[in-house]
Amino acid sequence: DHKATWLRDEARIDAAINYKTCGDLETALTAACPNGIDVYYDNVGGGHLEAALNHMNPDGRIVVCGMISVYNDIVPTPGPPNLFRLITQRIRMEGFLVSDHYDQYPEYQEQMVEWIAEEKIVWHESVLEGIEKAPRALMSLFTGDNFGKMLVKLG
């Protein structure tokens, strides 16, 4: 729960849910988002996407940048059974790749420097030292053992 606490206290996020300890994700989302969800950024897919779809407001938007819940699947996982909500709620769901927007990097960099200086952006890093720790660092991305950006410090 320390990640959710950090998000609320340090990153000043209105609500954060630890899906591993919250019990029922649907109930937790209802409590965290009593007025529904307007924008959902998905890096997980699977049950998280399914739960978010059930709480999306009309004309909501879902931005998809990853599907970590299915990366290691041996048998393909079927999509959420509630995709019909995209139609009934007029929800837009769109995938994107950061590499499609490299032309905007100078503008992004300038804005981020400003926001960091103003402390509008905060972050947390997990750092392991030594190249021999690289496999562990990689696996932590899939197990949730890292906290924030995973880095391997060399030399």
Secondary structure by P-SEA (a helix, b strand, c coil): caaaaaaaccccccccccccccccaaaaaaaacccccccccccccaaaaaaaaaacccbbbbbbcccccccccccccccccccccccccbbbbbbbbccccccaaaaaaaaaaaaaaaccccbbbbbbccccaaaaaaaaaaacccccbbbbbcc
